[in-house]
Amino acid sequence: MIVDEFLAPVRQHLDAQAPHLRPLFDVMAGEARFARWWLDCDLKGLPETASILEVGGGAFLLAYELAREGFAITAIEPTGVGFGALEELGEMVLELAAREGVVPKVFRCKAEKFRSDARYDLAFSVNVMEHVEAPDAAIERVSASLAPGASYRFLCPNYLFPYEPHFNIPTFGSKRLTERLLRRRIHSNTRVNDPTGVWKSLNWITVPQVRRMVAADTSLAIAFEKRTLASMIERAVGDVEFAKRRSAWMVTAIKVLRATRLLRFAPLVPATYQPVMDVRLTKLH
């Protein structure tokens, strides 16, 4: 995988300069690998110097990688409550990118406040839209920056499915009721950096909500990629860091689904009821 070529030097730098960030880096490195794979077909269809917008740069590992590949990459990253360590890691990654002369352009603003005269050939985000305060405004601003024919593709949880992936807990209809019933498991969660801040940032986005957000915009075509669910499920077996953040019972259940080949039926589940949504918004004109 292309991303692995530069992850080792970044890891070595962190071990020497900021070892406390190593656990977070390991998680974000896995996310960058997955996101690069997820975007591969989209990237192969673009010119080598295409203009790309990442909504939620996070640790900027993927933005760094895409800049190294020659793309003109811009990242939006405000860094909000619950993400202090991520901000520290991101600054170190940008410093390393600058030394290599491939630093991405960064907008320090919320996605719903983003404005640019540039027109992008592709926009994307991974596990970001569930943290956006006003996802409808974010979609409006990002889609306004797309060139005709370009897409905004985003992957995030679908909270219509009764499971919260950050905290690895079942959900009970609403965010408020879930917090009331599982307060200790949420606010004392040791797997999440600043669990209270992360919980506060979640907007409980659903597939029907996304459909409603773009229904009146005739310049956008919406589609859901249902095959991504199987890849996400497989990841819980093949990605060690990802599997660590899932319950043992869940990993066991996934192994059973894999062994019995039932995963091949995952794309048959309607997008509305899948635990993740892979959304493509294409700018028609």
Helices and strands as residue ranges (DSSP letters): H 4-17, G 19-21, H 22-44, E 51-55, H 61-68, E 72-76, H 84-100, E 105-107, G 111-113, E 120-126, G 129-131, H 135-144, E 146-157, E 163-164, E 169-170, H 175-181, H 183-187, H 195-201, H 207-214, E 220-224, H 228-238, H 240-244, H 248-259, G 262-268, G 271-273, E 276-283
